[in-house]
Amino acid sequence: MSNNDDSNAMLYMLAGVGIGAIIGAAAGLLFAPKAGSELRADIGGKFSELKGKTEEWVNEQRAKRAVKGAAEELGV
């Protein structure tokens, strides 16, 4: 297996874990005894938090790839 295949497998595993966490959190919120307006506010807040974390992670990955690409160009 090449290094790229290992990276893709890890990425898919992390995506699966993330999706499972999202589904679990949503199920927990939906079955919690709260009023509808409170639930919508909670879901909106969690979604915003998750979106921010996802954007941060994507930016970090892009930066790592840029550094890796620059290092390869320099032969390091």
N, C-alpha and C positions, 0 to 999 in steps of 0.2 A: 504494500500500500504506500502511496506517495504521501508526502507531507501535506499536499493540498487536499487529498482525500480525508486525511485525519482531521484537518481543519474544518472541512465541510461536515463531517460526522459530528464533531463537537458542536458546531453551530446549530445543526438540526436538533441535537439533544437539548441544548440550552433553549432553543425555541420551543420545543415540546414541553419542557419544564415550565417555561414562562406562560405558555398557553394554559397548561394545567393549573397553574397558580391563579391565573385570571378567572378561569371557570370556577375554581373552588371559592375564590373570594366573592364572585357574583352569586353563587349558590348560597353562601353564608349570609350575604346581605338580603337576598330575596326571602330567605326563611326566617330572618330575624323579626321579632315582633316590634315593628316601628310603624309610624304613620307614613303614608305615601310621600308627603313632602320631605320628611326627614330622610327617607330612603333615597329619593332622587338627589337630594343635596349630598348625601354620602357618596353615592355612585359618581356624581359629577366631580366631587373632590378627588376621589380615588383615580378616576380617569385622567384628570389633569396631572396628578402626581405621577402616574404611570407614563403618561405622554412625555413629561419632562425628563424622567429617568431614561426612557427609551431614546429620546433625542440626544441626551448626554452620552449614552453608551455608543450610539451610532457615530457621534462626533469623535469620541475616543478611538473607535476602531478605524475611522478614516485617517486620523492623525498617525496611528500606529502603522498603517499601511504606507502612508506617505514617507514616514521615517525609514521604514524597511526598504521601500523602493529607492530612496536616496542613498541609503547605505549600500545597496546592491550596485547602484550606478558607480559609486566610489570604489567598489571592490572590497568593502569592509566586511 
